[in-house]
Amino acid sequence: MELNICHLYPDVLNLYGDSGNIRALENRLRWRGMDARVTPLPLGETDDLTGYDLIFIGGGQDFEQELLLADLARGKGEDLRSAIEDGVCVLAVCGGYQMLGEFYQNQAGRRCGFLGAIDFHTEAGTDRMIGNFAFRCGAVSGGSTVVGFENHSGKTYLGPGVEPLGRVLKGYGNNGEDGGEGVRWKNVFGTYSHGPVLPKNPAFCDCILEAALKRKYGACSLAPLPDSAERAARAAALKELFPLRWRQYV
């Protein structure tokens, strides 16, 4: 078994070590005797995104998003929309997550059109939502508790029928108002969690890998891994977030 993974815009979108998510995906496949072929696709380069099994998009700053929107408009955006509709697995973080929505509205009310692959939008907030946070994934996304780091002023609002990736346990998530964090649509996993998120959340990482493997092979059962270092990292984060009740989230 193998997965073909596209690292979209590694040259531009890599806040807070987001590229570490690629290493986690690669390693957790290879530790189980499976292959991972990673193809970087930087700004200005093209490829058939529907030919990949998994696409990763990291986080970036606002001015970087403007560069990427111009690049997406030259054909890559249509490819990405087609890949999402076809069920290709996508992990998108923060700015990469926002770009999958309909638009971004700044504080003056001006709207910047985004990819429009999923029915949600983002509005500029007046305060930054920043800090370590935790959320519990929905059942369709494995149900695990995820720890990470968020830093965004944009507030994301999901459209009717669009479900969040999970519910916030501590922190802000999508907008700091409705308790939702991220988005789960078809095989898209969108989140505000930097960190990188996957190395210290192995159950969440395996959920993404299983989604990609099931789409490609029709069935998948991942063998368990020791995960001692991963569990220690999660425990440290949980102790900081929930000093008196961290064990209930392990």
Secondary structure, DSSP 8 states (H G I E B T S, - for coil): -EEEEEEE-TTT--GGGTTHHHHHHHHHHHTTT-EEEEEEE-TT----GGG-SEEEE----HHHHHHHHHHIIIIIHHHHHHHHHTT-EEEEETHHHHTTSSEEE-TTS-EEE---SSSEEEEEEEEEEEEEEEEEE-GGGT--EEEEEEEEEEEEEE-TT-B-SEEEEES-TTTSSS-EESEEETTEEEE--BS-TTTT-HHHHHHHHHHHHHHHHS---------HHHHHHHHHHHHHH-TTTGGGG-
